[in-house]
Amino acid sequence: MIKFYKKIMISNSQEKLEALGKPSRLANLLALPAIIISGVAAAALASAVMAVLLVPGSIIAFLVWRQFRKLKQQQEEAAQDILEAEYTVIKDDKDSSGGNHTGK
């Protein structure tokens, strides 16, 4: 099931892996529960991390949504006071002639 190896240094740059032999029956019996416990612990840890991230993320998302909603309502209220229309500016020849206007 599981094979263990021992690392042996032959020289400074060479390494050799050597099998340690057949694992004991006890090691084989304990390997499966250890793997299952590790998987359950990893799933529990992942769930806890997701919960820790999800709660503040949800709160922040709600606050941002509420602020945008308030801003949209304020814009709609301000838009009710605005009259939108098309217009054309017609210049009078007297004003554009550059004549002497004394203001009296």
Rosetta blueprint (number, residue, H / E / L):
1 M L
2 I L
3 K L
4 F L
5 Y E
6 K E
7 K E
8 I E
9 M E
10 I L
11 S L
12 N L
13 S L
14 Q L
15 E E
16 K E
17 L E
18 E E
19 A E
20 L L
21 G L
22 K L
23 P L
24 S L
25 R H
26 L H
27 A H
28 N H
29 L H
30 L H
31 A H
32 L H
33 P H
34 A H
35 I H
36 I H
37 I H
38 S H
39 G H
40 V H
41 A H
42 A H
43 A H
44 A H
45 L H
46 A H
47 S H
48 A H
49 V H
50 M H
51 A H
52 V H
53 L H
54 L H
55 V H
56 P H
57 G H
58 S H
59 I H
60 I H
61 A H
62 F H
63 L H
64 V H
65 W H
66 R H
67 Q H
68 F H
69 R H
70 K H
71 L H
72 K H
73 Q H
74 Q H
75 Q H
76 E H
77 E H
78 A H
79 A H
80 Q L
81 D L
82 I L
83 L L
84 E L
85 A L
86 E L
87 Y L
88 T L
89 V L
90 I L
91 K L
92 D L
93 D H
94 K H
95 D H
96 S H
97 S L
98 G L
99 G L
100 N L
101 H L
102 T L
103 G L
104 K L
